[in-house]
Amino acid sequence: MKQNPRPAGTRPAGIRPALFLAIAALATPYAAHAAPMSDMQMPDMQSSGMKMPASGFSGHGAHDCPTPGSGLTPELSSWRTPVPVTAATSEATLPTAIITPGKAARVHLAGTPDVHFPLRPAEPGGSVSSAGMVRFTVPATGTWRVMLGNRAWIDVTASGTALASTGHHHGPACSGIGKMVEFPLTAGTPYTLQLSGSGTPDLEVMIAPMIAPAN
């Protein structure tokens, strides 16, 4: 049976007059001040002086730097002039994908589905990400840093085993280096650097001894 709507402001049957008036008095201030979400304004972060977050991953504090790469130390100056290297997609092509420690490289990666890692990465990345491998040896035993310009997962392997990293840092301020991961490496040992889960097909990479200060 269809019910006729109760006129606004009338008391529902069964509620005492005093209780009805108390409920109405409590609800009135909230109804008067309520506003639909479409009428609410979000603060303008730029006009209010609030800092907007920096986009990208091009180095710690890059949005506050006078010029790109101004924070590079002499030991990392090669970061400004990376040499092109095409990453390997399998063990068979690793001999042609060599990077030299102390020299920055712009590594061109392949689509993740096309890469066949000898050792499955801890974070392999999705089907639309980029990945690849390069080979290197270090001239001196000690702690070395693998540096990237953008986000990607790093695995350093030798003889089919992944090495445990010993430190993680942002790159030096205003350097353009976004990520540094430290590994204990032995002179003359052939290492494979597996790069996975990259959101870009071209990735700046550099391997350097741990002499530059970390932030």
N, C-alpha and C positions, 0 to 999 in steps of 0.2 A: 504494500500500500504506500502511495506517495505521501511524504510528509512535507508539510509547509515549513519553510525556514523560519527560525525564530528571529524576530526583529533584534537588531543590534542594541545592546545595552539592557536587554530584558533579563530577568533572573531565571535561570533554569529551574525547572520544577524539582523540589526536594532539597534546595539549598536555602538555608536560613538567610533572612535579609542582612543581618549583621556580618555574616561570613562572606556573602556576595559582595558587599561594599568594601570589605577589607581586601579581597582579591583584586577587585577593580582598581583600588587605589595603588596597590603594588605594581600592577601591570602598566599603568598610565605613563610613568616616566620612561620606561623602556620603549614603549610604542612611539612616544614623542620624539625620541632621539635616534631611533633606528633609521637606517638608510639602505636602499638597495645597493648591492655590490657594484652595479654599473655606475652609480653616482660617486663611489669612493675614488679618491685620487691617490695614486702611489707617489711617493716623494721623488722629485727629479734629482738623481744623485749628482749629476754634473753641475747643475745650477746651485745646488746646496753646498758644493765644495767637497762632497764625498768622493773618494777615489774609486774609479771603476777598476775591476780586476783586469790585469793584463792578459791578453790572449796569446795562445801559442805556447811554445816550450823552448824559447830560444835563449835560455841562459837565466841564471838566478838574478832577479832584479833588473831585467833588461829594459823594463818600461821607464826606469829612472836614469838611463845612461845617456850621456851627451851624443855619443856616436857608437855604432855597432862595433863590438870587439875592442872597445877602449880599455877593458879590464884584463886583456891578455898579458901574461908575463912573457918575458923573452923566450922562455923554454916552450911556450905554447904558441908562439907567433905563427907557426905553420898552419894554425887553424884558419888563418885568413886566406890561404891559397891551397885548398885541398886538391889532390890529384884524383881524376876519375878512375874508378875501379868497378868492374861488373862482378857482382857477387856470384858465387857458385850455387848451383841448385842441387848438386849431388857430390859425392866423394870423387867421382871421376873427373869433375871439372874444377876441383879445388886447386890443383897445381897452377891454374891460370888466374886465380883470384888471390893475389898476394898483397898485403899491406905492410909497410915498413914502420916499425916503432919510431916515434918521434916525428913522423910525417902525417899530416892530416889527409884523409881520403874522403871523397864524396862517393859513397858506395851505392850503386844502382841495384836495387833489390828486385826480386821477381814476385809474382803472385804466390801467396802461401800454398795454394793447391799444387803448384808446380815444383815445390821444393821438397826434396827427400833428405831429411836430416839423418845422419848416421845414429844420432842419439836424440830421442824425442825431447824437445824443449819443455821446460817446466811450464811455460806459458806459450803454447804454439800459435795463438792468435786465431781470428776467424777467417772465413773464406775470402773476405774482401780486403784483408790486411796484406802487408808485404813482408817478405822474409828472404834470407839468404845466408851464405857463409863466406868467410875469408880465412886465409891461413897466414900465420906469422910466427916468427921466432924472436926472442929478445936477446940482446948482446950481453946482458949482465943479470945475474941472479938477484932477486929482490922483489919488492912489492911494486907492481905496476898498475896503472889506472887505465881502464877502458872508458873512453869518453864519447858521449853521443850528443848530437845537436837537437834531437827530438826523441820522443818516447818510443822505446822498443825494449823487448826483453833480451837480456844478455846471458849467454852461456859460453864459458870457455872450457873446451874439452881437450884432453890428451889421452891417447891410447884407449879411446872408447869410454872414458870416464869424465864426468863433469867436475870441475874444480869448485871448491867452496870459496865464496867471496869472503873478504875480511873487512870490507867497509863500503859504505854508500854515502855519497855526498851530492849536493848541488854543485854545478860548475862555479868557478870564481865569478863574482859580481861583474856584470858588464862584459863578459867574455863571449857570450853566444853559446857557451857549452851548458847544456841543460842537465846532464847526468854523468856522474863518475862512479865507477864500481872498481874496487881494488881486488887484486888477485896476487897470490905469491907465485912467481914464475921462475923457472930455471933456465939458465942460458943454454942455447942450442937445441932446446926441445921444440919440436914442431907442435904448435897449438892451432886449434880451430876455433874461431869466434863465430858462434851461431847467433844470428839476429832474427828475432821473430816478433810478430804482433805489431809491426810498424804501421802507423797510419799514413805514411808517405812512402813512395817508391824510391826516393833518394834521401840518403841519410849520411850526415857528416859523422865520421868516426876518426878517433885518434887514440893510439896507445902510447903512454908516456910513463917514465919512472915517477914514483911518488916524491916529487920535489916541490911541486906547486902547492901552495896552501889551499885547503878546502874551506868553504863557507858553510 
